[in-house]
Amino acid sequence: MVGCGAVGSLFAASLAQLDDVDVWAYDLDGDHVRAMREHGLRISGAGELVGRVQATTDAAELPPCDFGIVATKSMHTGGAVEAAAHALAAGAVCSVQNGLGNEETIAEHVPRVVRGTTFPAGRVVEPGHVHWDVKGDTTIGPFEPSPAPLEDVERLADACTRAGLPTAAVADARGPQWRKVIFNAATNPIGALTGLTHGRVCEDRALRRLVSGLADEGKAVAGAQAIELDADPEELIDYAARPEVAYDHKASMLQDVEARRQTEIDYLNGGIARFGREHGVATPLNEAVTALVKGLEASWRR
């Protein structure tokens, strides 16, 4: 496991429940790593478990691994995978990150890459303890320019599913990935800019129209690449706004803004705008939201 924030911790702790899986976690947060070593990795909320993982802040300690799961923030992908590349050189390396471009970055350092998208979400409560906010499915498939064999993708999906994280292996994972990207790009920055949870964004009519406008641009960019979405992101947006799903969930971008951390805006709305320029699709709303969030980040530095 490369990166053990909220989502990475969910995967690490869940997979550690399996008798036939040995889990290593590489993260630069020393307090988090120490807590995992001393007390295990605790998950609470939508699931209750403690995973006994071997955790380190020193990538040189990682042994050769059959699989790698990358769950860092997108801006840290290159450095993290480069540091762990010796352990992942013979394995299949899967991204379960938000945004666009992570697989391309991973492929610069390892030869067998898996494109992935995941919906479970949570937040780090304290070192060694993650609250699981939202359950959901994961979809993985070979990354076309530098693919892992489909049989390896299927083995990884089987392990994740047995660990309690339902995962489907597919031949083409672009549709599920772009559906999630469009969902995140339509909702996360609006929550980050307003301070509202997902459900509260969606119940405001003016904000909901803005969300739809952002989603429409994303769908147009996907269509220009002949990517067939596995479902309409609008349906996912409304489903997640239900009280029993993610009404009160603070999206990761809002969590970053509240902590005054750099956001992944360049890989979400900025990524959609970049692909839009490459394929001749106008994305003015995504460009505007990107500028607003980057302006907010700049205000902290002042």
VEXDREN-2710 file (C-alpha; in Angstrom, 1 decimal):
% VEXDREN-2710
k/r/px/py/pz
1/MET/0.0/0.0/0.0
2/VAL/1.6/3.3/-1.2
3/GLY/0.0/6.1/0.8
4/CYS/-2.1/5.3/3.9
5/GLY/-4.5/8.1/4.3
6/ALA/-8.2/7.4/4.6
7/VAL/-8.8/5.3/1.5
8/GLY/-5.4/3.6/1.6
9/SER/-6.0/2.7/5.2
10/LEU/-9.4/1.2/4.3
11/PHE/-7.7/-1.1/1.8
12/ALA/-4.7/-1.9/4.0
13/ALA/-6.7/-2.8/7.1
14/SER/-9.3/-4.8/5.1
15/LEU/-6.7/-6.8/3.2
16/ALA/-4.9/-7.5/6.4
17/GLN/-7.9/-9.5/7.5
18/LEU/-7.0/-12.2/4.9
19/ASP/-4.8/-15.1/6.0
20/ASP/-3.2/-15.4/2.6
21/VAL/-2.2/-11.7/2.3
22/ASP/0.7/-9.9/3.8
23/VAL/0.2/-6.2/3.8
24/TRP/2.9/-3.5/3.9
25/ALA/2.0/0.2/4.2
26/TYR/4.4/3.0/3.1
27/ASP/3.5/6.4/4.3
28/LEU/5.5/9.5/5.3
29/ASP/3.3/10.4/8.3
30/GLY/5.5/9.2/11.1
31/ASP/2.8/9.4/13.8
32/HIS/0.4/7.4/11.7
33/VAL/3.0/4.7/11.0
34/ARG/4.0/4.5/14.6
35/ALA/0.4/4.1/15.7
36/MET/-0.1/1.3/13.1
37/ARG/3.0/-0.5/14.3
38/GLU/2.0/-0.3/18.0
39/HIS/-1.7/-0.7/18.0
40/GLY/-2.7/-1.8/14.5
41/LEU/-4.7/0.2/11.9
42/ARG/-8.2/0.8/13.3
43/ILE/-11.3/1.4/11.1
44/SER/-14.6/2.5/12.6
45/GLY/-17.9/3.8/11.3
46/ALA/-19.3/1.9/8.3
47/GLY/-17.1/-1.1/9.3
48/GLU/-15.3/-2.0/12.5
49/LEU/-11.9/-3.7/12.3
50/VAL/-8.3/-3.5/13.2
51/GLY/-5.7/-4.5/10.6
52/ARG/-2.2/-5.7/11.6
53/VAL/-0.1/-4.2/8.8
54/GLN/3.7/-3.8/8.5
55/ALA/4.1/0.0/8.2
56/THR/7.1/2.1/7.4
57/THR/8.2/5.6/6.5
58/ASP/11.3/4.2/4.7
59/ALA/10.5/2.8/1.3
60/ALA/13.9/0.9/1.3
61/GLU/12.3/-1.4/3.9
62/LEU/9.6/-2.6/1.5
63/PRO/10.1/-6.2/0.3
64/PRO/9.2/-7.3/-3.3
65/CYS/5.4/-7.2/-3.6
66/ASP/3.0/-9.0/-6.0
67/PHE/0.7/-6.1/-6.0
68/GLY/0.9/-2.4/-5.2
69/ILE/-2.1/-0.1/-4.4
70/VAL/-1.4/3.6/-4.7
71/ALA/-3.6/5.8/-2.6
72/THR/-1.6/9.0/-2.3
73/LYS/-2.9/12.4/-3.2
74/SER/-2.3/12.9/-6.9
75/MET/0.4/15.5/-6.5
76/HIS/2.5/13.0/-4.6
77/THR/2.1/10.0/-7.0
78/GLY/5.4/10.4/-8.8
79/GLY/7.6/10.7/-5.7
80/ALA/5.8/8.0/-3.8
81/VAL/6.0/5.4/-6.6
82/GLU/9.5/6.3/-7.5
83/ALA/10.6/5.6/-3.9
84/ALA/8.8/2.3/-3.8
85/ALA/9.5/1.2/-7.4
86/HIS/12.1/-1.4/-6.3
87/ALA/9.4/-3.3/-4.4
88/LEU/6.9/-3.0/-7.1
89/ALA/9.1/-3.8/-10.2
90/ALA/7.7/-7.3/-10.6
91/GLY/4.2/-6.6/-9.5
92/ALA/1.0/-5.1/-10.8
93/VAL/0.4/-1.6/-9.5
94/CYS/-3.1/-0.2/-9.1
95/SER/-4.2/3.4/-8.6
96/VAL/-7.4/3.9/-6.5
97/GLN/-6.9/7.6/-6.5
98/ASN/-9.0/10.6/-7.5
99/GLY/-8.4/12.5/-10.7
100/LEU/-6.7/12.0/-14.0
101/GLY/-3.1/11.3/-14.9
102/ASN/-2.1/9.0/-12.0
103/GLU/-1.7/5.9/-14.1
104/GLU/0.5/7.7/-16.6
105/THR/2.7/8.8/-13.7
106/ILE/2.9/5.3/-12.2
107/ALA/3.8/3.9/-15.6
108/GLU/6.9/6.1/-15.6
109/HIS/8.3/4.0/-12.8
110/VAL/6.8/0.4/-13.1
111/PRO/5.9/-1.7/-16.2
112/ARG/2.5/-3.2/-15.2
113/VAL/-0.2/-0.7/-14.2
114/VAL/-3.9/-1.1/-13.3
115/ARG/-6.4/1.6/-13.8
116/GLY/-8.8/1.8/-10.8
117/THR/-11.6/3.8/-9.3
118/THR/-13.1/3.4/-5.9
119/PHE/-16.0/4.8/-4.0
120/PRO/-15.4/4.0/-0.3
121/ALA/-14.5/7.2/1.6
122/GLY/-13.5/8.3/5.0
123/ARG/-11.3/10.5/7.1
124/VAL/-8.3/10.2/9.4
125/VAL/-9.5/10.7/13.0
126/GLU/-6.1/10.4/14.7
127/PRO/-2.9/8.5/13.9
128/GLY/-3.7/4.9/13.4
129/HIS/-7.5/5.5/13.3
130/VAL/-9.7/6.1/10.2
131/HIS/-13.4/6.7/10.2
132/TRP/-15.2/4.9/7.3
133/ASP/-17.8/7.4/6.1
134/VAL/-19.1/5.8/2.9
135/LYS/-19.2/2.3/1.5
136/GLY/-19.0/1.6/-2.2
137/ASP/-17.6/-0.5/-5.0
138/THR/-14.3/-0.5/-6.8
139/THR/-13.6/-1.2/-10.4
140/ILE/-10.1/-2.0/-11.8
141/GLY/-8.8/-2.9/-15.3
142/PRO/-5.5/-2.9/-17.2
143/PHE/-4.1/0.5/-18.0
144/GLU/-4.0/0.3/-21.8
145/PRO/-0.6/1.9/-22.6
146/SER/1.2/-0.2/-19.9
147/PRO/-1.1/-2.9/-18.8
148/ALA/-0.9/-5.5/-16.1
149/PRO/-2.2/-8.9/-17.2
150/LEU/-5.9/-9.3/-16.8
151/GLU/-5.4/-12.4/-14.7
152/ASP/-3.4/-10.3/-12.2
153/VAL/-6.2/-7.7/-12.2
154/GLU/-8.7/-10.5/-11.4
155/ARG/-6.5/-11.8/-8.6
156/LEU/-6.3/-8.4/-7.0
157/ALA/-10.1/-7.9/-7.4
158/ASP/-10.7/-11.3/-5.7
159/ALA/-8.6/-10.4/-2.8
160/CYS/-10.2/-7.0/-2.3
161/THR/-13.7/-8.5/-2.5
162/ARG/-12.9/-11.3/0.0
163/ALA/-11.6/-8.5/2.3
164/GLY/-15.0/-6.8/2.3
165/LEU/-14.3/-4.2/-0.4
166/PRO/-16.4/-5.4/-3.5
167/THR/-14.2/-5.0/-6.5
168/ALA/-14.9/-5.8/-10.2
169/ALA/-12.2/-6.6/-12.7
170/VAL/-13.0/-5.4/-16.2
171/ALA/-11.2/-5.2/-19.5
172/ASP/-11.7/-1.5/-19.9
173/ALA/-11.9/0.6/-16.8
174/ARG/-12.1/4.0/-18.4
175/GLY/-15.9/4.4/-18.2
176/PRO/-16.1/3.8/-14.4
177/GLN/-13.1/6.0/-13.9
178/TRP/-14.5/8.9/-15.9
179/ARG/-17.9/8.6/-14.2
180/LYS/-16.1/9.0/-10.8
181/VAL/-13.9/11.8/-12.1
182/ILE/-17.0/13.7/-13.4
183/PHE/-18.8/13.1/-10.1
184/ASN/-15.9/14.4/-8.1
185/ALA/-15.2/17.3/-10.3
186/ALA/-18.9/18.4/-10.3
187/THR/-19.4/18.2/-6.5
188/ASN/-16.1/18.3/-4.6
189/PRO/-15.0/21.9/-5.5
190/ILE/-18.5/23.3/-4.8
191/GLY/-18.4/21.8/-1.4
192/ALA/-14.8/23.0/-0.9
193/LEU/-15.7/26.6/-1.9
194/THR/-19.0/26.8/0.1
195/GLY/-18.1/24.6/3.1
196/LEU/-21.2/22.4/2.5
197/THR/-21.4/18.7/2.6
198/HIS/-22.4/16.7/-0.5
199/GLY/-26.1/16.6/0.5
200/ARG/-26.4/20.3/1.3
201/VAL/-24.8/21.2/-2.0
202/CYS/-27.3/19.1/-3.9
203/GLU/-30.4/20.5/-2.1
204/ASP/-29.5/24.1/-3.0
205/ARG/-31.1/24.6/-6.4
206/ALA/-28.6/27.1/-7.7
207/LEU/-25.7/25.0/-6.7
208/ARG/-27.3/21.9/-8.1
209/ARG/-27.6/23.6/-11.5
210/LEU/-23.9/24.4/-11.3
211/VAL/-23.1/20.8/-10.4
212/SER/-25.0/19.7/-13.5
213/GLY/-23.2/22.2/-15.7
214/LEU/-19.8/20.9/-14.6
215/ALA/-21.0/17.3/-15.1
216/ASP/-22.2/18.1/-18.6
217/GLU/-18.8/19.5/-19.6
218/GLY/-17.1/16.3/-18.2
219/LYS/-19.5/14.1/-20.1
220/ALA/-18.7/16.0/-23.3
221/VAL/-15.0/15.5/-22.8
222/ALA/-15.4/11.8/-22.2
223/GLY/-17.6/11.5/-25.3
224/ALA/-14.9/13.2/-27.4
225/GLN/-12.6/10.4/-26.4
226/ALA/-15.1/7.7/-27.3
227/ILE/-15.3/6.7/-23.6
228/GLU/-18.6/5.1/-22.8
229/LEU/-19.6/5.9/-19.2
230/ASP/-20.9/2.9/-17.3
231/ALA/-23.7/5.1/-15.8
232/ASP/-24.8/8.7/-15.8
233/PRO/-22.8/10.7/-13.2
234/GLU/-26.0/12.7/-12.4
235/GLU/-27.6/9.5/-11.0
236/LEU/-24.6/9.0/-8.8
237/ILE/-24.7/12.6/-7.6
238/ASP/-28.3/12.3/-6.5
239/TYR/-27.8/8.8/-5.0
240/ALA/-24.9/10.1/-2.9
241/ALA/-27.0/13.0/-1.6
242/ARG/-29.4/10.6/0.2
243/PRO/-29.3/10.8/4.0
244/GLU/-28.3/7.1/4.3
245/VAL/-25.5/7.4/1.8
246/ALA/-23.3/10.6/1.9
247/TYR/-25.6/13.5/2.7
248/ASP/-23.3/14.6/5.6
249/HIS/-20.0/13.5/4.0
250/LYS/-17.4/16.2/3.6
251/ALA/-15.6/15.6/0.4
252/SER/-11.8/15.2/0.5
253/MET/-11.4/18.6/-1.1
254/LEU/-13.4/20.3/1.6
255/GLN/-11.3/18.4/4.2
256/ASP/-8.2/19.7/2.5
257/VAL/-9.5/23.3/2.4
258/GLU/-10.4/23.2/6.1
259/ALA/-6.9/22.0/6.9
260/ARG/-5.4/24.5/4.4
261/ARG/-3.7/21.7/2.4
262/GLN/-3.1/21.7/-1.3
263/THR/-6.1/20.2/-3.1
264/GLU/-6.3/17.9/-6.1
265/ILE/-8.1/20.5/-8.2
266/ASP/-5.5/20.2/-11.0
267/TYR/-6.3/16.5/-11.4
268/LEU/-10.1/16.8/-11.2
269/ASN/-11.5/20.0/-12.9
270/GLY/-8.1/20.9/-14.2
271/GLY/-7.7/17.5/-15.7
272/ILE/-11.1/17.7/-17.4
273/ALA/-10.1/21.1/-18.8
274/ARG/-6.8/19.7/-20.0
275/PHE/-8.4/16.8/-21.9
276/GLY/-11.0/19.2/-23.2
277/ARG/-8.4/21.5/-24.7
278/GLU/-6.7/18.4/-26.3
279/HIS/-10.0/17.3/-27.9
280/GLY/-11.5/20.6/-28.8
281/VAL/-14.2/20.7/-26.1
282/ALA/-14.9/23.9/-24.3
283/THR/-15.0/23.6/-20.4
284/PRO/-15.5/27.1/-19.1
285/LEU/-17.1/26.0/-15.8
286/ASN/-14.4/23.6/-15.0
287/GLU/-11.8/26.2/-15.8
288/ALA/-13.5/28.8/-13.6
289/VAL/-13.8/26.4/-10.7
290/THR/-10.2/25.5/-11.0
291/ALA/-9.2/29.1/-10.9
292/LEU/-11.3/29.8/-7.8
293/VAL/-9.9/26.9/-5.8
294/LYS/-6.3/27.7/-6.8
295/GLY/-7.0/31.3/-5.8
296/LEU/-8.3/30.1/-2.4
297/GLU/-5.1/28.1/-2.0
298/ALA/-3.0/31.2/-2.9
299/SER/-4.8/33.2/-0.2
300/TRP/-3.4/30.9/2.5
301/ARG/0.2/31.5/1.3
302/ARG/-0.3/35.2/1.9
END
